[in-house]
Amino acid sequence: MTVPDIIVMKFGGTSVARPEGRTAIAARVTEALERDASPVVVVSAMGRAGAPYATDTLLGLIESLPSDPRERDLLASTGEVVSAVVIAHELRAAGVDAVAMTGADAGIGTDGTFENATITEIHPAAVIAAIDARWVPVIAGFQGVGPDGRVTTLGRGGSDTTACALGVALGAEAVEIYTDVDGVMTADPRSCGTAMVLERLSADELFQMARHGSRVVHTPAAELALSSGLSVRVRNTYSDHPGTVVADIASYRPSSVATAVSHSVGIARIRVAIPGEDDGAAHMDALTRVFRAMADAGVSLDMFTPSTTTLLFTVREQDVPRACSVLETCGLTYELRQGLAKVTLIGAGMHGVPGVMARVAESLAEAGVNLLQTADSHTTISVLVPADEAVIAVSVLHDAFDLSS
């Protein structure tokens, strides 16, 4: 039997939680079947904190009690299982043959890390069998099983990654990520009133947006889209807006210097005094000891800037206690500043273009934003600013690079 083109359709928790959302999901799946596609549905847990089956609500049941990561994952995974069963029932009520599956049923294997697992393999025989039988598989996102068969979850937003990983494993024609906004926007609309929906962006730009604070798509999902060339579209469950097409780098031609602005808060900066200024070998040894000790402690460093006397870097505020403990164990003195934010300008068109950093610095200075540190790559320029100035910085850069047009 020839299997029609597979479309992986991921629906977020706000869509699954509402009766009108579930009706819209059934309509989307029916439309796919009518155009002779083979839909594979991936679902998140229902709603946000406070909703009965939301992940935060479930974890709240044991919040005040001793718990271990294995049991937290086992509990957290049930939210998506509930969604899969409910949506499968909704589809059958709409006349669509459907079957609910857990991550294990779908053959999703992980590295076994609790609460932040990485998908390492997918054996989708059961999914393919359902498609061959003209059933729509409805798969619980956000989860898989480790090498020992225990349930593990993929971190917040992990259903996006489930969808993209299945898309790669099944050779899908496309992955469609449905949410409650019209697509990927040029900035967080809660921070920038002139933010617009992007018609098109590159997979690298999507990855950079996710990595630097945008919550539209889970970072590992964006990374999969980048590395695999997978066709991805981000759309609104409730509207006919065409959404945002994520283009492969080879076929993408940027039309402007910048595409979007992302930001993340809860950042701390640490300035470490590094000994050995007059002894290159001793200085390098001190630097590498810091880097290795931080890695062994599980502390991720960002925006790091070494000099002959200091090492400057940022960490998430939640990692500050561990980072400070590492430095004290190493016998190093340091200065800590918390309450910061990182604002990042993203654009595949900025590489090799002179004056982009000058425009960033000038626009922030004119707005009175304190620029504390910078970092850049081929497609990004990040600035460190006080957290209470982050929203201003986002709007200023959005306007300076005319992203609302």
N, C-alpha and C positions, 0 to 999 in steps of 0.2 A: 504494500500500500504506500502511495506517495503522500508524505505528510505536507500539508500546506505550510506556507511561511509562518514561522513561530514568532509571536509577539509577546514579550514578557511585559506585563502590566502591573506596576506596583502602586498600591493605594495606601496613603497615609492614614494615621489614626483618626484625624478629624473627619475624613470621608467615611471610614468604617463605622464610626460611633453614631452617626445621625441616620435616622430612617431615610431622609431624602438623599443622603450620601450613598447609602446602600442601594437605593433605587437607581441612582446615577451610575454606580458601578455595574449593576446588571445591564443597564442600557449600553455602557461602553463595551462590555464583553459581547453583548448581542450584536452590536455594530461590527466588531471584529470578525465574528463568525459569519455575518452576512457578506463580508467582503472576502470570504473563504480563507481567512487567516486562522491560525491555531493559537488562541490566547492561553498563556500561562500566567496565573494571577498570584501575586505576592502581597501579603497584607501585614500591616503593623498592628500593634495593640490598640484597643479602642480609646480614643480621646486622650486628654491630658490629666495631670494630677487632680484627683477628686472624683473623676469618673470611675465607676466600680472596677473596671478591668484594665485601667491604665497601668503602665509599668510602675510609675511612682506610687500609685495607690496600693498596688500589690506589695511592693517592697516596704511600704509604710506599715504593713501588718506586723512586721518583725523589727521595725526600726528601734524599738526600745529594748530588744532582747538580744542576747549573744547569738551571733550567726556566723557561718563561714561562707566563703565565696561560692562553694559548690551548691549549697542550699539556696543562696541568693539567686544564682543562675537558674536553678530548677524552678524556683517560684516565678522569677521574671519571665521565663519563657512561656509560661501558661497564658499570658495576655494575648500573644500572637496565635496560640492554638485556639483560644476562644474565637478570635476574629476569623480564623480560617473556617471553622465549623459554621459560624453564623453566615459568612458570605457564601459558602457552598450551599447552604439552605436557601439563601436569598436567590441564588442563581437557579436552583431547581424549581423554586416557586415561579420564576420567570420563564420556565420551559427550557432551561439550559442544563444539560447533564454535567454535573460537577462533583468533584471528590476532594475532601479536605485532607491535607498532608502536613505532618510536622516536618521540621528540618531534617530529622533523621529519616523519615519516610522518603524524602526527596533525595537522599544520598549525600547530604552536605557534611563533609568532614572538616574539622578544624585542628589547629595546633594544640588544643586542650587548655588554653589559657582562660581561666574563669574571668568573666565580666568584660573582657576585651579581646576575644579570640580572633584569630585570622583564619579565613577559609583556605585550606590547603588542597582540597580535592573535592570533586563532585562526581558521584556515580548515579546519573539520572535515569537509570533503567526504568524505575517505577513511573517517573514523569513521562518518559517517552511511551511507555505502555498505555498510560491514560490518554495521551494525545492520539495514539494509533487507534484507540477505541472510541475516539471522538468525544472524550470527556474533557472537561476543563479542570486541570489541577489547580487547587487553591492552596497555596503553600504558606505556612507560618514563617514570616521573615525573622531576622534578628538572631537566628539560632542555628546550631549544628551540633555534632557530637565529636568529642575528642578521640584520640587513639584508644582510650580505655572505655569508650562507649558512653561516657558521661556527657550530659547536656552542657553546652557552653553558649554564652551569648556574645554578640559581636560589638558591643558598645552602642551608645545612644545613636539612633539614626541607622542602625545596622541593617534594616530591611532594604534600604537602597543597595547596599553591598550584596545582599542575598540576590536581589533582582539582577544586578549586573553580572555577578558570578554565574548565575543560571543562564543569562543571555550568552555568555561566552561558551559555557559547557554545552548548550543546546544548539549553538550556531544560529542564534536568533536573528531574524531580519532587523529587529530593533528592540530597545527597551524603552518603555514609556513610564515615566515617573509622575504619578498624579498627586497633586497636593491641593491646598486651598488658596493658592495664588496663581496668577496667570503664567508664570514662568520664572526664570532667573532674572533678577532685577539688578540694575546698575549700582544699587546700594540698598541697605536695609531701610525699607520705607518708614519704619518707626523712628529712624534717625535722620532721614533725608526726605523731605516732603516732595521733592522733584524727581525721585527715583523712577525709572522707567523699566518696562519689560524689554529684555534683549531678544531680538528675533533670532540671533545666531551668535555663538561664541565658540572658541576652540576648546578642545578637551583639556589643553594645558591651562587655559584661562579658568575653566571650571575647577580644575584641581587646585590652582592657586587661590581662587576664591574660597573654596572649602577649607584649605589649609590655613588661611589667614582670617577665619572667623565667620564666613557666610554659612548659614545653617540650611540652605536649600537642599543640598545633597551631601550625604555622608562622605567624608574624605576618602576612605578606601574605595568607595564606589566611583568617585571621580578619578582616582588613580587607575582603576581597572579600565575605565573608558579611555583614559590616556594611553595606557600600555597596549590595549587590545585593538583599538580602532573601532570599538563597538559603537553602533549608531544609537544615540540617546536623545530623547526629547522630554522636556519637563513641561507639564500641562496642568490645567485646572480641572479637577473632577467635575465642577459645577458649570463650566462655561464652554463655549465653542471656540474660545481664543486659541490660535494655532500654537501658542507656547513658544518655548525656546529650543532651537535645534543645536545640539552639541556636535560640532564638526570635527572630523579628523584633521590633524595638523597639516597633512599633505594637501588637503583640499581647501584649507582656510586661508583667506587673504584679508588681513585686518584693514578696516577702512578708516581707522583713526589711531592716534597714539595710545589712548587709554580706553578701556572697556568698562571698568567697574571700580568701586571702592569697597573694601571689606574692613571690618574692625573687630578687635577682640579686647575685652577688659579683663581685670583680675591679673594684671602683669606686675611683676616686681623686678627691679634692677639691682644687681649686686656689683660693686666695684671691689676687686680683690687686689691687695698689694702683693706683687710678685717679686721675690728676691732674686738676686743674681744679675742686676742691671749691667755690671761690668764683666760678667762671665756668661758668654752665650750658651755654653753647654748647661750650666746650672740653671739659667733662666728657662731654657727649653724643657729641662727636666721638671721644673716646678709647674710649668704650664701643662705638660702631659700628665703629671700626677693629678692635677685638678680635674682634667677632662676624664681620666680613667676612673677616679673616685666617684665623680658625678654619674658616670655611666653605670658603674657597679651598684650605685644607690638608686638607680632608676629615675634620675632627674634629667629631664630634657632641657638642654640649653638652646637659647635663641639669641639672635642679634649680638653674637659675641665679637668683641673687638680687643685684641691683644695689643699691648704697647711695651716699651722697654721697662716700664715700672708697674703697670697694672694690667689686669684682665677685667674687661667690662662685659657683662652678659645679662640676659633676662631669663626669668623662669616664671612659671605660673605661680600665683600666690599660694596655692595649696601645696606647692612643693618647697616653699620657703623653709619650713622647719628642717626638712631633710638636707637641703642645700647648705644651710648654716651649720648643721651638725657635721657635714663632710668637711667644710672649711676649717672648723674648729679642731677636728681630728687631725687635719693636715698641718695644724699650727699656723694658719694664715690669718691675717687681719683683713677685715672687710667692712664696707659701708653698704647699708641696705636702704632702698627706697621703695615703698609700696604705693598702691593707689595709682597705677599707671595703665595706659592702654596702647595698643599697637594699631595704627591705621595704615592700610596698604592700598596703594594705587596699583591696578593690574591692567596689563595690556600687551598683547603680542606685538603691537606696532611700535613699542617704545625702544626696542633694541637698536642701538646704533644711532638714535636720534639725539642730537645735542640739545641741551637746554631744558630737558624734562625735569631734572633735579632742581634747576634754578627756578622754574615755574612753581614747583612744589614748595620750596623754601620761601619764595617771595609771597605767595598767596597765604601761607600760614602766618608769616610775619605781619602782613597787613591786617589779618584778623586777630592778632594778638595771641596766637597759639604758641605755647612754649615747645619748641622742637628740641628734645633731649638727646636723641640718638637716631641714626639712620642705618638702613641696610638695604641692599638691592640685589637683583638678579637680572637675567635677560628680560623677564616679563613683569617684574615687580619693583616698586620702591616702597619700603616700609619706614614709617616714622614713629618714634616713641614719644608720647605726649601724656600730660596729666589726664587721669581718667575723666575728670569733670570738664575737660576740653575736647573729648573725643568726638562728640556729636557735632560740635562746631567744625572740627577738622574734617570730618566726613563731608559735610555740606560744602565747605570751602573748596576742597579738592574736586568734588562733584561739579561745582560751578566752574572752577578754573579750567577744567578740561572738557566743559560743555557736554557732559554725559547725558543731560536731559533731552538732547536732540537726537 
